[in-house]
Amino acid sequence: MYAVVGCGECQALWIVEGRPETSQCPRCGKTRGYEKRRQFVTTDDENHAREVRASMLAARQDRDGAFAELDSFAEMEAYVDEAGIDDETYLEGSGIDTETVREAADRIDPSGDSQSRQEIVEQALRELDTPTEETVIEYASERGVAPGYTKRALAKLVRAGEVTENRGTYRLL
């Protein structure tokens, strides 16, 4: 559910998703209970909420006529994909050989499947039978992750409660 709400202090309008206990004005920072905020429209469609907010902002600036001539947000979003140039054209226009870039990327990760260092550490915890610090470091090192990073990532995962460590063996929760 999406609601277009307003601030009683600075008259800002924004969209709130769901039903949070409180909401904070993005302009002035005033925090109020969600139920105390003025809700101009409540809908299940995010695009409808965006349309209502945009029309209200246009009306405030006496631009109702100009707003009425615009396409809907859904239609304009489709145009965004068509606008501009693609990455390859941009790089070539900047003097970069895209084939060389593609070959370098394949040398770094021949599978074409790029993962973050954090994802590699978590994957080690999932795939190893008995993931100890040593085996996780070995697994991650084979995939280009530095041992120091792996140790810090394991400690951070334990502190965050996403992983448990018992007698040197880690388990992803």
N, C-alpha and C positions, 0 to 999 in steps of 0.2 A: 504494500500500500504506500502511496505517495501523497504528501499533502503540501500545498503551497501555503506557507505561513508568513506572517509579518512581525516585525519588531515594533513595539509600542514606543521605543525611545527614538530610533532613527528612521523608521518607516522602510527599512530594507525588506526585500522579499526574497525568499529562498525556498528550496524544495527539501523536505525531510522525508527520508525513507523509513518505513515502519512506524512504531509507536514508542520512541524512547521516553524515559522518565523526564528528562530535561533536554532542552536544545539551546544552543548558543548562537547568537547573532554573528554572522561572519563579518559584518561591518563594524559594529561597536563593541562586540564581545559580551553583551548583556545575556546572562543565563537566566532562563525561566523554565518553569514546569511546562511540559508539552501541552497539557490540558489548558493552561492559561494563555497559550499563544493563540492568536486569531488565525483560524484555518479558513482560507478562502475557497479551497476546493480540496476534496479528498477523492483519490481515484486509484485504481489498480494499474493504470497505464502510465508509465513514466513520461512517454511522449505527450500525452494529454496534459499532464502537470506542467511540463515544459512550455507547452503552447499557452496555457492559462497565464503562467508567470510572465512570459514574453508579451502577451497582449496587455496585461496590466501595466508593465513597464512602458510599453508604447503609448498607452492611454495617458500615463502621467506626463509624457513629453509631447502630448498632442500629435502623435504620429500614428493614430489609428488607421488612417487611410493607407499609409505606407506598409504597415504591418499586414493589412488585409491582402495586399498584393503578393506577399511572400508565400512560398510553398510551405508545406508542413515540415516539422523537424525530421520526420522519417524520410521524406523525399530529399531534403537537403543533405541528410547524412549519406544517402546514396550518391549524391553528386561529389562528395568529398573524395570518395575513392577514385573518381574519374578525373578530378582536378590535379593539376601539377604534373610532374614527371616521375617516372619510376626510378628506383635506386640505381639501376644499371646506367641509365641515361645521365643521371646526375654525376655519378662517379666518372664516367667517360668524359663528360663536359668539364670536369675538374682536372683532367689529364691523368686519370688513374686507369690502368689497364685492368679491366674487370676479370679477364681470363686469368691473369696472374694472381689476383686476389682469390679467386675461386680455387686455384691450384694450391695456394698457401693454406687456405682453410681446410682443404682435403688432407693435406699433410699433417696438420695439427690434429684433426679429428676425422679420420677416413670414413667413419660410419655416417657422418653428416648429422649425428645426434649430439647436440651440444648440451652439456649439463653444467650447472654451477658447481663450485667446489663443495658447497653445503649439500647439494643433491647427491654428489658422489659419496660423501661421508654417510649420509642417511641410507644410500643404496647399499653400502658395505654392511651396515648394521642389519639390513633386511636379508641380504643374500648369504652372508657368512654363517656357517653352522654355529661356531662359538666365537663371536666377535670380541676379541680382547683389544686393548689399545694397540698392541704390536701388529695384530692381523689387520686391523682397520687401517693403520698407517701404511702397511704394505700394500693393501688393496688400493687405497687412495693414491699412493705414490706411483703405482703402475698406470694410473690415469692422469698423472701430471699435477697432483695436489701435494704441496709441500708438507712435510711431517709436522712442522710447527703449527701450521694452520689446522691440521687434523686434530692435534692435541687440544688446541683452543676450542675448536668446534665441538669436540666431545664434552669438554668441561661445560661449555655453554648449554648444550642440549641437556645435560644432567641438571644444571641449575634451573633451567626452564621447566623441568619436569616432563620433558618429552622422551627422556631416556633414563633408565635406571642402571646403576653399576653395582654389582654384587660380586665380591671376591675377584675383581679384575675382569669380569665378563659383563658386557653391555647388552641391554635389551631395549629395543625401540618400543615405546608404549603406543 
